Amino acid sequence: MPAPKPTFRSTLLRVLTMQVVALLLLWLLQQRYAG
Amino acid sequence: MHWINWVIVGVYLVFVVSDGLRRARGATNIEAYFLANRSLPWWAVGLSVMATQLSAVTLIGTTGQGATDGLRFVQFYFGLPIAMVILGVTLVPFLHGAKVFTAYEFLEKRFDARTRSLTSLLFLISRGMSCGVIISAPAVVLSAIFGWDLTWCVVLIGGPTVLYTVLGGVQAVTWADVKQMVVIVGALVAIVVVLVMRMPVPLDDAFAIAGAAGRMRVFDFSFSLSDQYTFWSGIIGGTFLMLSYFGTDQSQVQRYLTAKSVDEARSSLLMSAYWKIPLQALILIVGVLVFLFYQFERAPLLYNPAHDRAVRAAEPTEYAALEVRYDAALASRAVAARDLVAARQGDVGGSAEGAAREAYRTSEAGVTAIRTEALSSAARVTGASSRDVNFVMPRFVLDHLPLGFAGLFLAAVLAAAMSSIAAELNSLSTATVVDFYQRRIRREASDAHYLSVSKWATALWGLFAMAVATYAATLGSLIEVVNRFGSFFYGSILGVFLLAMIPRARATGAFWGLIAGMTAVGLVNWRYPSVAFLWHNVIGAVVVVTAGMLVGYARRDA
């Protein structure tokens, strides 16, 4: 059975999750080193 | 540069061109030549989208920016993932489903021929010139570093690119982009590994030095319309800029029109949504690592060797005195950096670390002040802006990396330049042939005729871009005018495409909305009022949609 197509909402959720993770990592980097 | 490095560059060039020529077989009509018969897999298209956006300016300018300004430029890309998701559900299905060759062709289907011609013409003018700038930037760096004539550097970059783009069409462009992305990322990762291995202090302490120098500050949450890079301009202005670039610029639209299906086109854009911010952060971190490397090795006073020679010849006594002061400041900064590391290792976060951090900042300010003096000397002697930031990375690579790495980096710079140039030439030719020649000059002709015209158009745009690149230095003010002109309509064209998706919008509204949007951006561009450029696209798009709808309603009432 073919996998169901991802909806806009699920795609948005996945991309935004990835972006939040990336921003969080950059934020932690700044917090640790930028003082 | 060692001959082994040149062999690596030569192997790269021969490989890319011969692979492009191999792709030349099979294209018998313009659908194959411009769109690969809409048959390419999403991952190849996705890499091509990323390679097109990543030019040599990114590889040498952005790494230099990381070294001199730190990580905050990454905020510029914060809107990109959001833009990609929006495009995936709006313009991509419209454009891919309409079976068009150009984004502007879709505007004729939705509105009228004059809106199509105007937007396509604006694209041709701005991209034609910007393609010249994309060749010129790395050519100027190569010319200054190796002492070669600028024309030969332009030919070295532009010649092979024009050759494989003319003969192989979009197939050659896309598959070369895939390999070029591998070369670029491979070179960046290799350089990071070498830099980390050569760092004389633990990486954690090294980043603390970068932090003390202000290089680890990523976020600026201040809300100012005149500040160039802030979190808000990145998220809001960046989203509109990326919507404009990926949604309405033929050099990007054509990439995903080659995908097998709408879903594959969407997936290709999502690749950038996932990987662009990490890739851009990596590029900036390379710059930060180079800055850290120069804490413990002598950094050049002027990274641009041509300007270094010019100032040394014109003001030998003053420059020698400046170098003596610079060497003393570097030595003092190296001591302060090591003191900061020692303080951290003995007393993390304590008062000793705070004092060492302050002492380091003072010594870093001393180095920066002397560099500023040298840069103003260079500007005075040469009469040209130094653009020293573009030479930080090439100088580091040539002076300090192990044998073979300079060749790999130069191949990556050529790959980054060629991937952007090839996509732009390919799209310039498509817009010329499909939006003007086929639409207005010769509506009926054989496939062979259109194919031949397309190849000639690609070649002529290539020669035009190379001519612009060669004379870019003398065309300085003209190019600035064109760049400003380009920013007038980028957001405005996005506004027209947004109008196209509103069922009530009409052709007259789209045309006059476009004029109104460009006028509004023109006003803010000339500082009435002063607004940072990332906001220009927001203003353009909003004015076009508002004015377009108002004109549409007024005409209907009339």
Contacts between the chains, C-beta under 8 A, distances in Angstrom:
chain1	res1	chain2	res2	distance
A	5	B	263	7.4
A	8	B	85	7.6
A	8	B	88	7.6
A	8	B	89	4.9
A	11	B	85	6.1
A	11	B	88	6.7
A	11	B	266	7.9
A	11	B	270	7.1
A	12	B	85	5.0
A	15	B	81	4.9
A	15	B	82	7.8
A	15	B	84	7.1
A	15	B	85	5.2
A	15	B	270	6.7
A	15	B	273	4.8
A	15	B	274	7.0
A	16	B	81	7.2
A	16	B	82	7.7
A	16	B	85	7.9
A	18	B	81	7.1
A	18	B	273	7.5
A	18	B	274	5.5
A	19	B	78	7.7
A	19	B	81	4.7
A	19	B	82	7.8
A	19	B	273	7.9
A	19	B	277	6.9
A	22	B	277	4.9
A	22	B	278	6.1
A	22	B	281	7.6
A	23	B	78	7.5
A	23	B	277	8.0
A	26	B	71	7.3
A	26	B	74	6.9
A	26	B	218	4.6
A	26	B	219	7.4
A	26	B	281	6.6
A	27	B	218	7.2
A	27	B	219	6.7
A	29	B	71	7.8
A	29	B	207	7.7
A	29	B	216	6.3
A	29	B	218	6.9
A	30	B	71	7.8
A	30	B	216	5.9
A	30	B	217	6.0
A	30	B	218	4.8
A	30	B	219	6.3
A	32	B	207	7.6
A	32	B	211	7.7
A	33	B	207	4.6
A	33	B	208	5.6
A	33	B	210	6.5
A	33	B	211	3.3
A	33	B	216	4.1
A	34	B	211	4.7
A	34	B	214	7.6
A	34	B	216	4.4
A	34	B	217	4.7
A	34	B	218	7.8
A	35	B	211	5.6
A	35	B	212	6.9
A	35	B	357	6.8
